[in-house]
Amino acid sequence: MTVETPILEIENLSISFFTSKGEIPAVMDFSCRIMPGEAMGLVGESGCGKSTVALAVMRYLGQAGRITKGAIRFKGRDMAALSQRELRDLRGSEIAMIYQEPMASLNPAMTVGQQLTEVPMVHEGVSARVAQEMAHDIVASVRLPDPARILRAYPHQLSGGQQQRIVIAMALMSRPSLLILDEPTTALDVTVEAGIVELVKKLGRERGTSMLFISHNLGLVLETCDRICVMYSGEAVETGAVTEVFDRMRHPYTQALFRSIPLPGAHKNARPLVAIPGNFPLPHERPPGCYFGPRCSYFVAGRCDAHRIDMARVDTGHDSRCLRVGEIAWDVPPPRQERALATQIGGPVLTIDRLRKYYQVTSGALFNRVRRLVKANEAVSFEARRAEILAIVGESGCGKSTLAKILMGLETATAGEATLNGEAIGKLPVQQRSAKTVSSIQMVFQNPFDTLNPSMRVGDQIVRVLEKFAIGSSQADRKARMLELLDLVRLPREFATRVPRQLSGGQKQRIGIARAFAGTPAVVVADEPVSALDVSVQAAITELLMDIQRKSGTTMLFISHDLSVVRYLSDRVVVMYLGHIVEVGSTEDVFAPPYHPYTEALLSAVPIADTSVKKKRILLEGEIPSAISPPPGCPFQTRCRWKQRVPGNRCDTELPPMVELRDGHFIKCHLAPQVLAEMEPVITLAAAHDANIDAATQP
């Protein structure tokens, strides 16, 4: 194989799935190539065909899937001409794939060591002793502590980040030429995600591995990949070098994607997001001509829908599937959005005072049981004010969801109190709460697919909530209110007769929002309400939530690990770590130095899809300590890069006090004021770029 020969070449690929209802085209006329050592990012909304392309490369399309046209060549060899035995030899040795959910790739009944040693023993025929040495080395290379212990462990004994590192180690055991990563970090915390991405880049450089990186996160693609291919409804619509496409996007869909994500310049009042209008087309509903046409602001009837559109050359190595690519003024900013009036924030509605939540767990053998405490929340105190959006951020295990459960009455506080409009609710389970109290604090859940009754019509589910809260004097009143709620979340009234399976993910989440606001709550707890949705749908749901919140004056607790969304919509931010609040303040204060060292690391881990943004790289070493045996002193001291700047061993022995840096901005840290003053911004936006944004959004 010469240097010029691509590792992977896909040419005019078309894939269909054949069902009882006929042929369903999934991918049409798709082409891309990956050169040795190159990383290609494949991005687009759910259903666009990204994973189907990856499965076609691995020849994992199943009985219903079939390649109807085109070719896939690996190192110049036609994959269609390979026998099943040749394919088996290729998979896992020359081509490896890492899936979104690590436990789907790990056998729960085998130790990590058994699963890792199996790879070289099967593919390379090495001895068990050599395979064990290789497994030990690869576990160390993916930066897992105590490789010997990890190799003896079963998958369930590892955290999500550790499991994903093991899957990466398994994929790299045979030094594959091509590594396919299908949303490998979606289920991980942002800090773990940053470590995984850095690891993949490092191993790619060291081993010369080519990568096909599938993701909906444009920031991750910018940080990881050399080139990018944007897909829409089964077609590649734009492809080129990452920086070229990011800085000179030449397809309306790519442009629309960027306008719907909260980059550092966006702001909920001054610079609102622009959601992509309409819905993603189903395979049997694709329009004639340009598939993006019905959602495109540059659409010209009679031209864009006249015939199929081919990829056109924009520049060297940069192609676009747009008929008007040479006519559109791409650098002209979108029409100015109407500025939303800032909500007038009132007095406290919800007060949390030294709230603690401990769980008792039992471990050990039958006659040697040991009872231990899990300290999920530790002396949590803050206020949420009327009409305020208060974000609560932190890694998994920090206590965010436990706090939400206490507020909703699904758990009760061990100590301390939560007070809602003067009523103590922290130790009041939901069964003992009045209908008025339950209706006063509602929740929008993370996964819209699991929160609706699949056998009930949408309208009936909303009416049932109104009945529970005794809203309306008759069934007719409640039905009228239900239709008003559908109007509120911008869904057609005829959706009242549909069942959940007839709705998209974004539509289901709108129904969840309608239910949450049915009882005119004083507080809405939004637990990762957009993380399960595509970026284009995220923008629409985020804007909808804020619009309803502004009109109703509702207080919102927005629980999230996505700091880009938090920066865009929140008024104040609470940062949690291992059950403690370590920083609280206005969004402007929390996102600017001085930071708590943990906040600094969180901000550094945020992937940002903007080439003009400069970001410091701060990787946290080690895992989050267990809430069963938290470290003494400062809860963050085991991972803090500033610890050596504190004299003596105070971080190891003393819990820091909550110190007010400026009006309303508090951090829990031992660092002296002069040391905090040395902190530099983690995220810096180029001045010229920021000025351009300001000019484009001035009234």
PyMOL commands that set and color helices and strands:
alter all, ss='L'
color gray80, all
select helices_A, chain A and resi 50-58+79-81+84-90+102-104+112-123+128-141+147-152+155-157+160-172+190-207+218-224+242-247+252-259+283-285+293-295+400-408+430-432+435-440+458-468+475-488+493-497+500-502+505-516+535-552+563-569+587-590+597-605+643-645+650-653+673-676+687-697
alter helices_A, ss='H'
color red, helices_A
select strands_A, chain A and resi 8-19+22-34+39-43+65-74+77-78+95-98+178-182+210-214+227-232+235-241+312-315+318-320+348-363+370-385+389-393+415-420+423-424+441-444+523-527+555-560+572-577+580-586+613-615+658-662+665-668+683-685
alter strands_A, ss='S'
color yellow, strands_A
deselect
rebuild
show_as cartoon
